[in-house]
């Protein structure tokens, strides 16, 4: 990946290693390099929203700019907290603004993860998304 991925950011003060959390992974592609600067600006706003979102446990983002490929992983206390994040604030603005900038439909995967499995590595996130695509 280029540039190197953002490091895993744990927002929650404590993570119970035995508890099940909700993980959300995504992969999507922009159509054009011209869209990258605006997309990255909106991504910075979304990162700030993540940090202050009720129910967020941890998150990370990665990009492979030459391939116009982007990945996200976030872990949540529950599905309701994830839904609230997805349908509000800067994230919702970015979804609307960049809907027509996507090369193909994104891949999104919702799954359970134990606190003891955190942080989730990028190879594990990518493998999970690849399995999601293979199962379509």
N, C-alpha and C positions, 0 to 999 in steps of 0.2 A: 504494500500500500504506500502511496505517496500523496501527500506527506505522511509521516508516521502518525498513527492514530492518537487521539486524545487519550490520556490515561484514565483508567477507571476512577470514577468519583463516587465515593460513598457519602451520601447525604444524611442518612439516618445515624443517630448517635450510637445505636446498638443494633446488631443483627443477631437474631436467635439462630444458632446453627442447626437446630432441629425443626424450625418452623418452615412451612411451605409459603413461598412468595409467588407472585405473578411476574413472569418475565415476558418482555415484548421485544422481539427482534425484527428488524426491517432491512431490506435492500431495495434500492431504487437507482435509476439512471436518469441523468439530465440529457436533453437532446443536443446541447451545444455548450462549448466552452464560454460563450458569451454570457450564459446564464449563471456561471459559477460565482462571480463576485457578489451579485445580489443574493444568491442562494446562501453564500457563506455569511453575509451580513444578517440575514434572517435567522440562520442557524445560531449565531451568537445570542440573539434575542431569545430563541427557544431554550438555549442552555441556561440562561438566567431564569426563565420560567420554570424549568426543571428543578433548579436549586431551591425554589420557594414553593413548589407544589406539595400540597398535603398528600401524604401517603407515599412519596418517592423514597426508595431505599438507596438506589445507586443507578448510575448511568454511564455510558461512554458512546462516543461517535467516532467513525472512521471514514476516510475517503480514499479513493484511488482516482485522483484528478485526471490522469491521462485516459483512463477508461470511462470517466464521467460516472463512476460508481460510488455509491454512498451506503454506509451501514450504520444502524443504531442498535443499541441494546439498552433497555431500562428495566429495572426491577421495582415492583410496587408492593405495597402492603396488601392490596386487593384489587380486583378488577374495576370496582367503582372509582377508585382513585385514578386509575389509568384512563377510564372513560372521561372523567372530569378534565383531565389534562388535555386529552385529544380534542375535546369540544369546547375549548376556551382559549382566550389569550393569544399570544403570538404564534403558538403552534397552529391554531385554527386559521389565523391570517396567512401563515406560510402555506398551509395545505391549499387554500383557495388561490393564492397568488401564483403558485408554481404548478398547479394541476395541469396546465397546458404545456409545461416545460419538460415533462417526463417523456423519455424515449419509449418506454414500455411500462405496462402496469407493474407497480411495485409488488414485492413479496413481503408479507407480514406474517409473523408467527407468534402466537400466544401460547405459553406453556408454564408449567409449574417448576420451581427450582427451590431447593433447600438452602437455607442461609449458609450452611457449611460448604456449599458449592461456590460461594462468591469469593472473589470476583470471577466472572465468567470470561474465559480467554477468547480472543478474536478467532483463533482456529475453531473453537467450539461453537461460537455464534455462527460463523460462516458454514460450518458443517450442518448445524441445525437448519439453517435456511436452505441449504442444498437439499437436505432430506425433505423439507416442505415442498420444494419445487418438484422433486422426483415423485412425490406422492400425489401430485395433481392429476 
